[in-house]
Amino acid sequence: MSGVHYVTRETLEQMKEELNYLRTKGRAEIARAIAEAREKGDLRENAEYDAAKEAQGHHEARIAQLEEAIANARVVDEKDIDTSKVSILSVVKITNLSTQKTMVYRLVSEQEADLKAGKISVASPIGKGLLGKKVGEIAEIQVPSGIMKLRVDEISV
């Protein structure tokens, strides 16, 4: 998962806040849960203890993931984005040529991707297919059901 991650300043701050929370209060909560489970007796047959230890593993993995993402983050200022072509942090209005359905997406890093919020990863097939395209160009993207043709209608920030 290494490599440069382009993010907005706001996203970088959110990541730092989450990391700080996980390192402090989050670790304390996990330690408390492990201590409570340990007090309940034999650890070999203690499902609560096993669950708490597993939660601790997930917690530490998330901390490591955030640390790496922050270390490799490059802040992109929206005013520096070239709107003549699709790039990371661009807001792109596209039309699916087979259904004539129009969609609007913001291309973001993998950490920020959230389809419900209209944010797609630049590493996704659609994101990769749109990168570098200009208004009026058609991106032909290989998807499981075949080739999807998307026309770039508008690029903004």
N, CA and C atoms as an extended XYZ file, in Angstrom:
471
Properties=species:S:1:pos:R:3:atomname:S:1:resname:S:1:resid:I:1 pbc="F F F"
N         0.821       -1.192        0.000 N   MET     1
C         0.000        0.000        0.000 CA  MET     1
C         0.863        1.253        0.000 C   MET     1
N         2.164        1.076       -0.128 N   SER     2
C         3.034        2.246       -0.116 CA  SER     2
C         2.881        3.015       -1.410 C   SER     2
N         3.376        4.225       -1.406 N   GLY     3
C         3.255        5.105       -2.556 CA  GLY     3
C         2.673        6.419       -2.097 C   GLY     3
N         2.753        7.385       -2.957 N   VAL     4
C         2.266        8.714       -2.624 CA  VAL     4
C         0.741        8.722       -2.643 C   VAL     4
N         0.155        9.360       -1.641 N   HIS     5
C        -1.295        9.513       -1.547 CA  HIS     5
C        -1.593       11.007       -1.613 C   HIS     5
N        -2.298       11.435       -2.640 N   TYR     6
C        -2.654       12.841       -2.785 CA  TYR     6
C        -3.954       13.097       -2.048 C   TYR     6
N        -3.928       14.052       -1.136 N   VAL     7
C        -5.092       14.359       -0.311 CA  VAL     7
C        -5.242       15.866       -0.162 C   VAL     7
N        -6.421       16.277        0.250 N   THR     8
C        -6.629       17.685        0.579 CA  THR     8
C        -6.125       17.929        1.994 C   THR     8
N        -5.897       19.172        2.331 N   ARG     9
C        -5.445       19.508        3.682 CA  ARG     9
C        -6.466       19.044        4.714 C   ARG     9
N        -7.754       19.194        4.391 N   GLU    10
C        -8.825       18.776        5.294 CA  GLU    10
C        -8.751       17.278        5.582 C   GLU    10
N        -8.538       16.477        4.550 N   THR    11
C        -8.446       15.029        4.730 CA  THR    11
C        -7.230       14.657        5.557 C   THR    11
N        -6.108       15.328        5.331 N   LEU    12
C        -4.902       15.051        6.111 CA  LEU    12
C        -5.158       15.351        7.585 C   LEU    12
N        -5.838       16.441        7.871 N   GLU    13
C        -6.150       16.783        9.260 CA  GLU    13
C        -7.080       15.740        9.889 C   GLU    13
N        -8.061       15.254        9.126 N   GLN    14
C        -8.962       14.219        9.639 CA  GLN    14
C        -8.189       12.944        9.959 C   GLN    14
N        -7.251       12.587        9.095 N   MET    15
C        -6.439       11.390        9.323 CA  MET    15
C        -5.588       11.556       10.582 C   MET    15
N        -5.013       12.728       10.780 N   LYS    16
C        -4.188       12.980       11.969 CA  LYS    16
C        -5.030       12.935       13.244 C   LYS    16
N        -6.244       13.482       13.174 N   GLU    17
C        -7.134       13.437       14.338 CA  GLU    17
C        -7.506       12.003       14.688 C   GLU    17
N        -7.839       11.205       13.677 N   GLU    18
C        -8.196        9.812       13.924 CA  GLU    18
C        -7.015        9.055       14.514 C   GLU    18
N        -5.819        9.284       13.979 N   LEU    19
C        -4.622        8.615       14.490 CA  LEU    19
C        -4.380        8.995       15.949 C   LEU    19
N        -4.513       10.260       16.270 N   ASN    20
C        -4.316       10.709       17.647 CA  ASN    20
C        -5.326       10.045       18.579 C   ASN    20
N        -6.588        9.969       18.156 N   TYR    21
C        -7.621        9.329       18.964 CA  TYR    21
C        -7.295        7.849       19.190 C   TYR    21
N        -6.937        7.159       18.098 N   LEU    22
C        -6.645        5.727       18.204 CA  LEU    22
C        -5.450        5.468       19.118 C   LEU    22
N        -4.445        6.324       19.066 N   ARG    23
C        -3.249        6.137       19.895 CA  ARG    23
C        -3.532        6.399       21.370 C   ARG    23
N        -4.452        7.267       21.668 N   THR    24
C        -4.701        7.642       23.065 CA  THR    24
C        -5.935        6.940       23.618 C   THR    24
N        -7.099        7.502       23.373 N   LYS    25
C        -8.340        6.956       23.938 CA  LYS    25
C        -8.647        5.560       23.416 C   LYS    25
N        -8.406        5.341       22.140 N   GLY    26
C        -8.697        4.031       21.554 CA  GLY    26
C        -7.897        2.917       22.214 C   GLY    26
N        -6.595        3.134       22.385 N   ARG    27
C        -5.749        2.124       23.034 CA  ARG    27
C        -6.169        1.907       24.483 C   ARG    27
N        -6.550        2.992       25.162 N   ALA    28
C        -6.983        2.863       26.557 CA  ALA    28
C        -8.258        2.029       26.654 C   ALA    28
N        -9.181        2.236       25.733 N   GLU    29
C       -10.430        1.470       25.736 CA  GLU    29
C       -10.166       -0.016       25.481 C   GLU    29
N        -9.270       -0.312       24.544 N   ILE    30
C        -8.922       -1.709       24.248 CA  ILE    30
C        -8.262       -2.353       25.466 C   ILE    30
N        -7.339       -1.631       26.097 N   ALA    31
C        -6.653       -2.169       27.279 CA  ALA    31
C        -7.649       -2.456       28.397 C   ALA    31
N        -8.617       -1.568       28.566 N   ARG    32
C        -9.645       -1.754       29.594 CA  ARG    32
C       -10.481       -3.000       29.293 C   ARG    32
N       -10.848       -3.191       28.028 N   ALA    33
C       -11.645       -4.356       27.638 CA  ALA    33
C       -10.858       -5.649       27.869 C   ALA    33
N        -9.559       -5.639       27.577 N   ILE    34
C        -8.725       -6.825       27.791 CA  ILE    34
C        -8.610       -7.114       29.286 C   ILE    34
N        -8.426       -6.074       30.079 N   ALA    35
C        -8.302       -6.257       31.528 CA  ALA    35
C        -9.598       -6.822       32.121 C   ALA    35
N       -10.742       -6.318       31.673 N   GLU    36
C       -12.023       -6.819       32.169 CA  GLU    36
C       -12.210       -8.285       31.801 C   GLU    36
N       -11.857       -8.634       30.579 N   ALA    37
C       -12.001      -10.021       30.128 CA  ALA    37
C       -11.053      -10.938       30.884 C   ALA    37
N        -9.855      -10.449       31.188 N   ARG    38
C        -8.859      -11.250       31.904 CA  ARG    38
C        -9.338      -11.578       33.318 C   ARG    38
N       -10.091      -10.655       33.916 N   GLU    39
C       -10.586      -10.847       35.282 CA  GLU    39
C       -11.647      -11.949       35.366 C   GLU    39
N       -12.189      -12.346       34.232 N   LYS    40
C       -13.295      -13.307       34.233 CA  LYS    40
C       -12.838      -14.758       34.261 C   LYS    40
N       -11.558      -14.989       34.457 N   GLY    41
C       -11.129      -16.373       34.654 CA  GLY    41
C       -10.245      -16.923       33.560 C   GLY    41
N       -10.336      -18.221       33.391 N   ASP    42
C        -9.492      -19.007       32.493 CA  ASP    42
C        -9.456      -18.408       31.087 C   ASP    42
N        -8.263      -17.978       30.645 N   LEU    43
C        -8.126      -17.328       29.350 CA  LEU    43
C        -8.258      -18.302       28.185 C   LEU    43
N        -8.071      -19.596       28.419 N   ARG    44
C        -8.174      -20.579       27.341 CA  ARG    44
C        -9.599      -20.728       26.831 C   ARG    44
N       -10.568      -20.463       27.686 N   GLU    45
C       -11.977      -20.628       27.291 CA  GLU    45
C       -12.759      -19.322       27.426 C   GLU    45
N       -12.064      -18.215       27.282 N   ASN    46
C       -12.679      -16.916       27.492 CA  ASN    46
C       -12.875      -16.220       26.140 C   ASN    46
N       -14.087      -16.285       25.615 N   ALA    47
C       -14.397      -15.694       24.306 CA  ALA    47
C       -14.269      -14.175       24.340 C   ALA    47
N       -14.610      -13.558       25.469 N   GLU    48
C       -14.483      -12.103       25.581 CA  GLU    48
C       -13.035      -11.678       25.442 C   GLU    48
N       -12.136      -12.438       26.071 N   TYR    49
C       -10.708      -12.135       26.005 CA  TYR    49
C       -10.224      -12.273       24.560 C   TYR    49
N       -10.620      -13.355       23.902 N   ASP    50
C       -10.227      -13.561       22.505 CA  ASP    50
C       -10.732      -12.422       21.618 C   ASP    50
N       -11.963      -12.010       21.826 N   ALA    51
C       -12.547      -10.920       21.032 CA  ALA    51
C       -11.810       -9.609       21.291 C   ALA    51
N       -11.462       -9.350       22.547 N   ALA    52
C       -10.751       -8.121       22.887 CA  ALA    52
C        -9.356       -8.109       22.268 C   ALA    52
N        -8.682       -9.260       22.281 N   LYS    53
C        -7.353       -9.348       21.677 CA  LYS    53
C        -7.443       -9.165       20.158 C   LYS    53
N        -8.485       -9.724       19.544 N   GLU    54
C        -8.672       -9.559       18.104 CA  GLU    54
C        -8.951       -8.090       17.768 C   GLU    54
N        -9.771       -7.444       18.587 N   ALA    55
C       -10.057       -6.019       18.388 CA  ALA    55
C        -8.775       -5.205       18.515 C   ALA    55
N        -7.917       -5.607       19.445 N   GLN    56
C        -6.644       -4.905       19.611 CA  GLN    56
C        -5.796       -5.032       18.337 C   GLN    56
N        -5.786       -6.206       17.745 N   GLY    57
C        -5.041       -6.414       16.504 CA  GLY    57
C        -5.555       -5.536       15.375 C   GLY    57
N        -6.878       -5.445       15.230 N   HIS    58
C        -7.475       -4.593       14.200 CA  HIS    58
C        -7.147       -3.122       14.469 C   HIS    58
N        -7.192       -2.762       15.743 N   HIS    59
C        -6.910       -1.387       16.155 CA  HIS    59
C        -5.473       -1.003       15.785 C   HIS    59
N        -4.531       -1.867       16.116 N   GLU    60
C        -3.123       -1.586       15.827 CA  GLU    60
C        -2.859       -1.576       14.317 C   GLU    60
N        -3.571       -2.418       13.578 N   ALA    61
C        -3.427       -2.427       12.118 CA  ALA    61
C        -3.911       -1.103       11.526 C   ALA    61
N        -5.007       -0.581       12.053 N   ARG    62
C        -5.529        0.705       11.575 CA  ARG    62
C        -4.547        1.827       11.895 C   ARG    62
N        -3.939        1.777       13.075 N   ILE    63
C        -2.934        2.776       13.443 CA  ILE    63
C        -1.777        2.733       12.448 C   ILE    63
N        -1.284        1.540       12.152 N   ALA    64
C        -0.169        1.392       11.204 CA  ALA    64
C        -0.570        1.900        9.814 C   ALA    64
N        -1.797        1.607        9.397 N   GLN    65
C        -2.284        2.052        8.095 CA  GLN    65
C        -2.327        3.584        8.026 C   GLN    65
N        -2.838        4.210        9.081 N   LEU    66
C        -2.905        5.670        9.115 CA  LEU    66
C        -1.511        6.291        9.152 C   LEU    66
N        -0.612        5.705        9.931 N   GLU    67
C         0.754        6.229       10.002 CA  GLU    67
C         1.408        6.222        8.624 C   GLU    67
N         1.227        5.125        7.892 N   GLU    68
C         1.807        5.040        6.549 CA  GLU    68
C         1.163        6.047        5.605 C   GLU    68
N        -0.159        6.152        5.663 N   ALA    69
C        -0.868        7.074        4.777 CA  ALA    69
C        -0.450        8.520        5.041 C   ALA    69
N        -0.295        8.880        6.305 N   ILE    70
C         0.115       10.245        6.649 CA  ILE    70
C         1.553       10.492        6.207 C   ILE    70
N         2.422        9.503        6.417 N   ALA    71
C         3.827        9.655        6.022 CA  ALA    71
C         3.977        9.837        4.519 C   ALA    71
N         3.097        9.197        3.742 N   ASN    72
C         3.183        9.266        2.280 CA  ASN    72
C         2.219       10.271        1.664 C   ASN    72
N         1.544       11.057        2.494 N   ALA    73
C         0.551       12.002        1.993 CA  ALA    73
C         1.217       13.230        1.376 C   ALA    73
N         0.652       13.663        0.276 N   ARG    74
C         1.063       14.901       -0.370 CA  ARG    74
C        -0.193       15.747       -0.481 C   ARG    74
N        -0.136       16.937        0.107 N   VAL    75
C        -1.305       17.804        0.114 CA  VAL    75
C        -1.408       18.511       -1.233 C   VAL    75
N        -2.591       18.418       -1.829 N   VAL    76
C        -2.872       19.086       -3.086 CA  VAL    76
C        -3.859       20.204       -2.789 C   VAL    76
N        -3.492       21.404       -3.197 N   ASP    77
C        -4.373       22.542       -3.007 CA  ASP    77
C        -5.317       22.616       -4.204 C   ASP    77
N        -6.592       22.796       -3.940 N   GLU    78
C        -7.586       22.807       -5.010 CA  GLU    78
C        -7.318       23.886       -6.045 C   GLU    78
N        -6.700       24.998       -5.653 N   LYS    79
C        -6.435       26.062       -6.622 CA  LYS    79
C        -5.315       25.696       -7.591 C   LYS    79
N        -4.542       24.652       -7.264 N   ASP    80
C        -3.459       24.203       -8.145 CA  ASP    80
C        -3.897       23.129       -9.129 C   ASP    80
N        -5.156       22.721       -9.073 N   ILE    81
C        -5.642       21.641       -9.937 CA  ILE    81
C        -5.933       22.188      -11.328 C   ILE    81
N        -5.392       21.516      -12.327 N   ASP    82
C        -5.599       21.875      -13.732 CA  ASP    82
C        -6.939       21.308      -14.173 C   ASP    82
N        -7.894       22.179      -14.499 N   THR    83
C        -9.224       21.711      -14.883 CA  THR    83
C        -9.352       21.483      -16.388 C   THR    83
N        -8.239       21.549      -17.121 N   SER    84
C        -8.312       21.272      -18.549 CA  SER    84
C        -8.355       19.765      -18.806 C   SER    84
N        -7.945       18.978      -17.819 N   LYS    85
C        -8.006       17.522      -17.943 CA  LYS    85
C        -8.317       16.926      -16.576 C   LYS    85
N        -8.791       15.694      -16.574 N   VAL    86
C        -9.165       15.014      -15.338 CA  VAL    86
C        -7.893       14.633      -14.572 C   VAL    86
N        -7.860       15.007      -13.289 N   SER    87
C        -6.742       14.630      -12.422 CA  SER    87
C        -7.285       14.367      -11.028 C   SER    87
N        -6.401       13.989      -10.127 N   ILE    88
C        -6.847       13.721       -8.759 CA  ILE    88
C        -7.458       14.990       -8.175 C   ILE    88
N        -8.517       14.837       -7.434 N   LEU    89
C        -9.317       15.881       -6.790 CA  LEU    89
C       -10.185       16.670       -7.765 C   LEU    89
N       -10.202       16.278       -9.049 N   SER    90
C       -11.120       16.896      -10.002 CA  SER    90
C       -12.538       16.420       -9.718 C   SER    90
N       -13.501       17.291       -9.960 N   VAL    91
C       -14.911       16.903       -9.937 CA  VAL    91
C       -15.298       16.749      -11.402 C   VAL    91
N       -15.749       15.555      -11.761 N   VAL    92
C       -15.989       15.231      -13.158 CA  VAL    92
C       -17.454       14.876      -13.372 C   VAL    92
N       -18.076       15.542      -14.330 N   LYS    93
C       -19.439       15.201      -14.742 CA  LYS    93
C       -19.292       14.337      -15.983 C   LYS    93
N       -19.821       13.119      -15.922 N   ILE    94
C       -19.683       12.176      -17.026 CA  ILE    94
C       -21.048       11.629      -17.426 C   ILE    94
N       -21.123       11.182      -18.665 N   THR    95
C       -22.346       10.549      -19.157 CA  THR    95
C       -22.001        9.155      -19.648 C   THR    95
N       -22.749        8.168      -19.155 N   ASN    96
C       -22.612        6.798      -19.632 CA  ASN    96
C       -23.329        6.758      -20.983 C   ASN    96
N       -22.585        6.502      -22.045 N   LEU    97
C       -23.163        6.582      -23.395 CA  LEU    97
C       -24.166        5.481      -23.699 C   LEU    97
N       -24.109        4.353      -22.995 N   SER    98
C       -25.084        3.289      -23.273 CA  SER    98
C       -26.413        3.533      -22.571 C   SER    98
N       -26.395        4.193      -21.414 N   THR    99
C       -27.644        4.438      -20.679 CA  THR    99
C       -28.073        5.906      -20.708 C   THR    99
N       -27.179        6.776      -21.173 N   GLN   100
C       -27.403        8.234      -21.182 CA  GLN   100
C       -27.575        8.794      -19.771 C   GLN   100
N       -27.119        8.060      -18.767 N   LYS   101
C       -27.203        8.515      -17.380 CA  LYS   101
C       -25.992        9.409      -17.085 C   LYS   101
N       -26.252       10.550      -16.444 N   THR   102
C       -25.194       11.489      -16.087 CA  THR   102
C       -24.852       11.321      -14.618 C   THR   102
N       -23.554       11.322      -14.325 N   MET   103
C       -23.077       11.168      -12.949 CA  MET   103
C       -21.999       12.219      -12.670 C   MET   103
N       -21.843       12.549      -11.404 N   VAL   104
C       -20.789       13.472      -10.999 CA  VAL   104
C       -19.972       12.793       -9.909 C   VAL   104
N       -18.651       12.741      -10.121 N   TYR   105
C       -17.742       12.122       -9.163 CA  TYR   105
C       -16.556       13.025       -8.904 C   TYR   105
N       -16.007       12.890       -7.717 N   ARG   106
C       -14.720       13.516       -7.404 CA  ARG   106
C       -13.710       12.386       -7.342 C   ARG   106
N       -12.586       12.553       -8.029 N   LEU   107
C       -11.532       11.548       -8.008 CA  LEU   107
C       -10.626       11.821       -6.811 C   LEU   107
N       -10.490       10.827       -5.957 N   VAL   108
C        -9.740       10.980       -4.716 CA  VAL   108
C        -8.780        9.808       -4.532 C   VAL   108
N        -7.985        9.867       -3.467 N   SER   109
C        -7.082        8.757       -3.159 CA  SER   109
C        -7.889        7.572       -2.642 C   SER   109
N        -7.243        6.418       -2.541 N   GLU   110
C        -7.932        5.209       -2.088 CA  GLU   110
C        -8.517        5.376       -0.690 C   GLU   110
N        -7.819        6.105        0.194 N   GLN   111
C        -8.299        6.280        1.564 CA  GLN   111
C        -9.582        7.090        1.633 C   GLN   111
N        -9.764        7.996        0.703 N   GLU   112
C       -10.915        8.892        0.747 CA  GLU   112
C       -12.125        8.366       -0.011 C   GLU   112
N       -11.952        7.324       -0.807 N   ALA   113
C       -13.018        6.843       -1.675 CA  ALA   113
C       -14.283        6.505       -0.882 C   ALA   113
N       -15.410        6.989       -1.370 N   ASP   114
C       -16.712        6.754       -0.752 CA  ASP   114
C       -17.768        6.975       -1.830 C   ASP   114
N       -18.202        5.899       -2.446 N   LEU   115
C       -19.112        5.997       -3.580 CA  LEU   115
C       -20.407        6.718       -3.218 C   LEU   115
N       -20.916        6.490       -2.010 N   LYS   116
C       -22.156        7.145       -1.590 CA  LYS   116
C       -22.004        8.663       -1.536 C   LYS   116
N       -20.781        9.124       -1.258 N   ALA   117
C       -20.512       10.559       -1.199 CA  ALA   117
C       -20.052       11.093       -2.552 C   ALA   117
N       -20.053       10.245       -3.574 N   GLY   118
C       -19.654       10.682       -4.904 CA  GLY   118
C       -18.151       10.778       -5.086 C   GLY   118
N       -17.392       10.047       -4.274 N   LYS   119
C       -15.931       10.078       -4.359 CA  LYS   119
C       -15.436        8.707       -4.813 C   LYS   119
N       -14.752        8.680       -5.962 N   ILE   120
C       -14.201        7.419       -6.444 CA  ILE   120
C       -12.679        7.493       -6.451 C   ILE   120
N       -12.073        6.359       -6.229 N   SER   121
C       -10.616        6.266       -6.163 CA  SER   121
C        -9.999        6.397       -7.549 C   SER   121
N        -8.856        7.077       -7.615 N   VAL   122
C        -8.125        7.155       -8.875 CA  VAL   122
C        -7.545        5.799       -9.242 C   VAL   122
N        -7.500        4.871       -8.285 N   ALA   123
C        -6.984        3.525       -8.544 CA  ALA   123
C        -8.076        2.579       -9.044 C   ALA   123
N        -9.341        3.012       -9.009 N   SER   124
C       -10.445        2.174       -9.487 CA  SER   124
C       -10.419        2.156      -11.015 C   SER   124
N       -11.050        1.155      -11.630 N   PRO   125
C       -11.068        1.116      -13.101 CA  PRO   125
C       -11.632        2.402      -13.730 C   PRO   125
N       -12.721        2.925      -13.175 N   ILE   126
C       -13.301        4.154      -13.725 CA  ILE   126
C       -12.352        5.332      -13.497 C   ILE   126
N       -11.788        5.432      -12.298 N   GLY   127
C       -10.846        6.506      -12.003 CA  GLY   127
C        -9.653        6.482      -12.940 C   GLY   127
N        -9.076        5.296      -13.127 N   LYS   128
C        -7.922        5.164      -14.038 CA  LYS   128
C        -8.300        5.542      -15.462 C   LYS   128
N        -9.486        5.120      -15.870 N   GLY   129
C        -9.933        5.398      -17.227 CA  GLY   129
C       -10.184        6.873      -17.496 C   GLY   129
N       -10.586        7.612      -16.466 N   LEU   130
C       -10.892        9.035      -16.634 CA  LEU   130
C        -9.656        9.929      -16.534 C   LEU   130
N        -8.633        9.492      -15.821 N   LEU   131
C        -7.440       10.327      -15.626 CA  LEU   131
C        -6.861       10.777      -16.965 C   LEU   131
N        -6.599       12.068      -17.063 N   GLY   132
C        -5.980       12.624      -18.262 CA  GLY   132
C        -6.946       12.984      -19.375 C   GLY   132
N        -8.217       12.598      -19.241 N   LYS   133
C        -9.196       12.902      -20.287 CA  LYS   133
C        -9.599       14.375      -20.210 C   LYS   133
N        -9.978       14.917      -21.374 N   LYS   134
C       -10.430       16.306      -21.459 CA  LYS   134
C       -11.927       16.326      -21.739 C   LYS   134
N       -12.543       17.494      -21.584 N   VAL   135
C       -13.970       17.637      -21.843 CA  VAL   135
C       -14.258       17.217      -23.280 C   VAL   135
N       -15.278       16.373      -23.445 N   GLY   136
C       -15.672       15.891      -24.752 CA  GLY   136
C       -15.057       14.549      -25.120 C   GLY   136
N       -13.979       14.163      -24.435 N   GLU   137
C       -13.348       12.880      -24.742 CA  GLU   137
C       -14.152       11.735      -24.149 C   GLU   137
N       -13.971       10.562      -24.750 N   ILE   138
C       -14.687        9.377      -24.299 CA  ILE   138
C       -13.687        8.389      -23.716 C   ILE   138
N       -13.973        7.949      -22.489 N   ALA   139
C       -13.134        6.948      -21.820 CA  ALA   139
C       -13.783        5.592      -22.021 C   ALA   139
N       -13.020        4.660      -22.557 N   GLU   140
C       -13.504        3.292      -22.703 CA  GLU   140
C       -12.888        2.477      -21.579 C   GLU   140
N       -13.737        2.003      -20.674 N   ILE   141
C       -13.266        1.359      -19.450 CA  ILE   141
C       -13.726       -0.091      -19.424 C   ILE   141
N       -12.778       -0.993      -19.183 N   GLN   142
C       -13.088       -2.421      -19.081 CA  GLN   142
C       -13.704       -2.687      -17.711 C   GLN   142
N       -14.921       -3.166      -17.702 N   VAL   143
C       -15.618       -3.539      -16.469 CA  VAL   143
C       -16.047       -4.995      -16.624 C   VAL   143
N       -16.429       -5.659      -15.551 N   PRO   144
C       -16.801       -7.074      -15.647 CA  PRO   144
C       -17.852       -7.379      -16.718 C   PRO   144
N       -18.754       -6.447      -16.956 N   SER   145
C       -19.821       -6.710      -17.934 CA  SER   145
C       -19.430       -6.324      -19.361 C   SER   145
N       -18.202       -5.856      -19.565 N   GLY   146
C       -17.756       -5.486      -20.904 CA  GLY   146
C       -17.054       -4.139      -20.904 C   GLY   146
N       -17.226       -3.400      -21.990 N   ILE   147
C       -16.617       -2.074      -22.121 CA  ILE   147
C       -17.666       -1.015      -21.803 C   ILE   147
N       -17.318       -0.108      -20.889 N   MET   148
C       -18.203        0.993      -20.538 CA  MET   148
C       -17.636        2.254      -21.196 C   MET   148
N       -18.484        2.980      -21.918 N   LYS   149
C       -18.047        4.208      -22.566 CA  LYS   149
C       -18.621        5.392      -21.805 C   LYS   149
N       -17.711        6.228      -21.288 N   LEU   150
C       -18.105        7.408      -20.518 CA  LEU   150
C       -17.589        8.663      -21.213 C   LEU   150
N       -18.462        9.622      -21.422 N   ARG   151
C       -18.069       10.904      -22.028 CA  ARG   151
C       -17.845       11.907      -20.907 C   ARG   151
N       -16.732       12.632      -20.952 N   VAL   152
C       -16.441       13.674      -19.967 CA  VAL   152
C       -17.180       14.930      -20.405 C   VAL   152
N       -18.134       15.381      -19.598 N   ASP   153
C       -18.941       16.555      -19.945 CA  ASP   153
C       -18.405       17.830      -19.309 C   ASP   153
N       -17.824       17.689      -18.112 N   GLU   154
C       -17.408       18.891      -17.381 CA  GLU   154
C       -16.347       18.519      -16.368 C   GLU   154
N       -15.366       19.405      -16.156 N   ILE   155
C       -14.326       19.187      -15.151 CA  ILE   155
C       -14.255       20.449      -14.294 C   ILE   155
N       -14.298       20.270      -12.981 N   SER   156
C       -14.185       21.408      -12.071 CA  SER   156
C       -13.462       20.950      -10.807 C   SER   156
N       -13.388       21.837       -9.825 N   VAL   157
C       -12.756       21.469       -8.540 CA  VAL   157
C       -13.721       21.551       -7.397 C   VAL   157
